[in-house]
Amino acid sequence: MQQVTDQLGVPVRYVSADEPTLRGTDWISQQWDAARLEAAGKAGAVLVLDEVQKIPAWSETVKRLWDEDTRKKRPLKVVLLGSAPLLIAQGLTESLAGRFETLRLPHWSLAEMREAFGWSLEQYLCFGGYPGAAPLADDPPRWRRYLLDSLIETTIARDVLLLTRVDKPALLRRLFDLGCRYSGQVLSYTKMLGQLHDAGKIPDRQYPGAGRYAGYDSRDPGADHGCVELFGHLGCRTICRS
């Protein structure tokens, strides 16, 4: 985002909701008003609100302020950033229909990692598109620890566990690790339970329509299911660690 705003040639106001005492809709209004003053000229201005998912019911305030600017023809552009898509959706109480465009920023592509770090395809498949972890690729123990502590654990503990109730967080972490280990393999529900120690009675969620498309009864505990992780380097992490 910093690279984009540096090339705009207009005033840019960048603020973040990381500070716990600022997590309120009044804070959004204050920052919006300050950006309006900077947008008084014909060129306009850009307001960047980072970590917006930390503000409850943020969409109602954004909709109201955006509609005010639209009616008064204020040249203010707004960029909303968030590192937790699930939490962003949770705070989206208004549809904001016709008022936004979604720009998804995934992990770095192979071309970007090759240009920045000179990586080959094999390195990209193993280590993934994380620029922060790239300098640690030559030190596998540090790289694995970085991935576990800075990326995986923060996502599970902050995003998943804050989004919904999880009765067995430790079991959730082991289930994630199991999914990485068996990526690209056939894994039955019974075999999965055998790999999870102290699993107890796990309430499984049924998806009646899954069997029609998969060609088997998805509710059968003995049925074989294909397990494929989205990012292959996570499987590399577990293989290298074992």
C-alpha positions in Angstrom: 0.0 0.0 0.0 2.9 2.3 0.8 4.3 1.8 -2.7 0.9 2.8 -4.3 0.3 5.9 -2.2 3.8 7.2 -2.8 3.0 7.4 -6.5 -0.4 9.1 -6.3 0.7 12.7 -6.1 -2.2 13.7 -3.8 -2.4 14.0 0.0 -2.7 10.7 1.7 -3.9 10.2 5.3 -2.9 6.7 6.6 -4.3 5.6 10.0 -4.6 2.3 11.7 -7.1 0.9 14.2 -4.4 -1.1 16.0 -4.6 1.1 19.1 -7.2 -0.6 21.4 -8.4 2.8 22.8 -9.4 4.0 19.3 -11.7 1.2 18.3 -14.9 3.0 17.8 -17.0 4.5 15.1 -16.3 8.0 16.4 -12.6 7.4 15.6 -13.6 6.7 11.9 -15.6 10.0 11.8 -12.6 12.0 13.2 -10.2 10.6 10.7 -12.7 11.1 7.9 -13.2 14.7 8.8 -9.4 15.3 8.9 -9.1 13.7 5.5 -11.8 16.0 4.1 -9.8 19.0 5.1 -6.8 17.6 3.1 -9.1 17.0 0.1 -10.2 20.6 -0.1 -8.3 21.1 -3.3 -9.3 20.0 -6.8 -6.8 17.1 -6.8 -8.6 15.6 -3.8 -7.0 13.2 -1.2 -6.9 9.6 -0.1 -7.9 8.2 3.3 -6.5 4.8 4.2 -8.1 3.0 7.2 -6.0 0.0 8.2 -7.2 -2.9 10.3 -10.8 -1.7 10.0 -12.1 -5.1 11.1 -11.2 -4.2 14.7 -13.9 -1.6 14.8 -17.4 -3.0 15.5 -20.1 -2.1 13.0 -17.6 -0.1 10.9 -19.7 -0.4 7.8 -22.6 1.7 9.0 -20.3 4.7 9.7 -18.4 4.2 6.4 -21.7 4.1 4.5 -23.0 7.3 6.1 -19.8 9.3 5.6 -19.4 8.0 2.0 -22.9 9.0 1.1 -22.4 12.5 2.6 -19.3 13.0 0.4 -21.1 11.7 -2.7 -23.9 14.2 -2.2 -21.5 17.1 -1.7 -19.2 15.9 -4.4 -16.1 15.8 -2.2 -13.0 14.5 -4.0 -12.1 12.0 -1.3 -11.1 8.4 -2.0 -11.2 5.9 0.8 -9.2 2.6 1.1 -10.2 0.1 3.8 -7.6 -2.5 4.7 -7.9 -5.5 6.9 -5.7 -8.5 7.6 -8.6 -10.8 8.7 -11.2 -11.3 6.0 -13.5 -13.3 8.3 -13.6 -10.6 10.9 -14.2 -7.9 8.2 -17.2 -9.8 7.0 -18.4 -10.1 10.6 -18.4 -6.3 11.0 -20.1 -5.8 7.7 -23.6 -4.9 8.9 -24.4 -2.8 5.8 -24.2 -4.2 2.3 -22.5 -1.1 0.9 -23.9 -2.1 -2.5 -22.5 -0.1 -5.4 -20.1 1.8 -3.2 -16.9 -0.3 -3.2 -14.5 -2.5 -5.2 -12.8 -5.4 -3.6 -9.1 -5.7 -4.3 -7.6 -9.0 -2.9 -4.0 -9.0 -2.0 -2.8 -12.6 -1.7 0.6 -14.0 -1.0 3.3 -12.8 -3.4 3.4 -14.6 -6.8 6.3 -16.5 -8.2 7.2 -13.6 -10.4 7.3 -11.2 -7.5 9.5 -13.5 -5.4 11.8 -14.2 -8.3 12.2 -10.5 -8.9 12.8 -9.6 -5.3 14.8 -12.6 -4.1 15.8 -14.5 -7.2 13.8 -17.6 -6.2 13.3 -20.6 -8.4 10.0 -22.5 -8.8 11.2 -25.1 -6.4 12.0 -22.5 -3.7 8.6 -20.9 -4.2 6.7 -24.2 -3.8 8.6 -25.0 -0.6 8.8 -21.7 1.1 5.8 -19.9 -0.2 5.2 -16.2 -1.1 6.0 -14.6 2.2 8.5 -11.8 1.7 9.1 -11.5 5.5 10.2 -15.1 5.7 12.3 -15.1 2.5 15.6 -14.0 4.2 15.3 -16.9 6.6 15.0 -19.6 3.9 18.7 -20.5 4.3 18.1 -21.2 8.0 15.2 -23.8 8.0 14.8 -23.9 11.8 14.4 -20.1 12.0 12.1 -20.1 8.9 9.8 -22.8 10.4 9.7 -20.9 13.7 8.8 -17.7 11.9 6.0 -19.4 9.9 4.6 -21.0 13.0 4.8 -18.1 15.4 4.3 -15.1 13.2 1.8 -16.5 10.6 0.1 -19.7 11.5 -0.4 -19.2 15.3 -1.5 -15.6 14.9 -4.1 -16.6 12.3 -5.5 -19.4 14.4 -5.4 -17.6 17.7 -6.5 -14.1 16.5 -8.7 -14.7 13.6 -10.3 -18.1 14.0 -10.6 -18.3 17.8 -11.9 -14.7 18.0 -14.5 -15.3 15.3 -16.3 -18.2 16.8 -16.4 -20.5 19.9 -13.9 -23.4 19.8 -14.2 -25.8 22.6 -10.8 -27.5 22.0 -8.3 -24.9 20.6 -5.3 -27.4 21.0 -7.2 -29.9 19.0 -7.9 -27.4 16.3 -4.2 -26.7 16.0 -3.4 -30.4 15.7 -6.1 -30.8 13.1 -4.5 -28.0 11.0 -1.1 -29.7 11.3 -2.7 -33.0 10.2 -4.3 -31.4 7.2 -0.9 -30.1 6.1 0.8 -33.5 6.6 -1.8 -35.4 4.5 -2.1 -32.8 1.8 -2.6 -34.5 -1.6 -3.5 -37.8 0.0 -6.7 -39.7 0.7 -7.8 -39.3 4.4 -10.8 -40.9 5.9 -12.6 -39.5 8.9 -11.8 -42.6 11.0 -8.1 -42.3 10.2 -8.1 -38.7 11.0 -9.6 -39.4 14.5 -7.0 -42.0 15.0 -4.2 -39.4 14.4 -5.7 -36.9 16.9 -4.9 -37.9 20.5 -7.5 -37.0 23.1 -10.0 -36.2 20.3 -13.0 -37.4 22.3 -16.3 -36.9 20.6 -15.9 -34.4 17.8 -19.1 -32.8 16.5 -18.8 -33.0 12.8 -20.8 -30.6 10.6 -22.6 -32.3 7.8 -23.0 -31.0 4.3 -25.8 -33.1 2.7 -25.1 -31.8 -0.8 -21.4 -32.8 -0.7 -22.0 -36.4 -1.6 -23.8 -35.5 -4.8 -20.8 -33.8 -6.2 -18.1 -35.9 -4.6 -19.6 -39.3 -5.7 -19.7 -40.7 -2.1 -21.7 -40.3 1.1 -19.8 -37.5 2.9 -21.6 -38.5 6.2 -19.9 -41.9 6.2 -17.1 -41.9 8.8 -15.2 -44.5 6.8 -15.5 -42.7 3.5 -12.2 -41.5 2.0 -11.8 -37.8 1.4 -9.2 -36.0 -0.6 -7.2 -33.6 1.5 -5.5 -30.7 -0.3 -4.1 -27.6 1.5 -4.3 -24.3 -0.3 -0.6 -23.4 0.0 1.8 -26.2 -0.6 4.6 -24.7 1.5 2.7 -25.5 4.6 3.0 -29.2 3.8 6.7 -28.6 3.2 6.9 -27.1 6.7 5.6 -30.2 8.3 7.7 -32.5 6.2 10.9 -30.7 6.9 10.1 -30.6 10.6 9.5 -34.3 11.0 
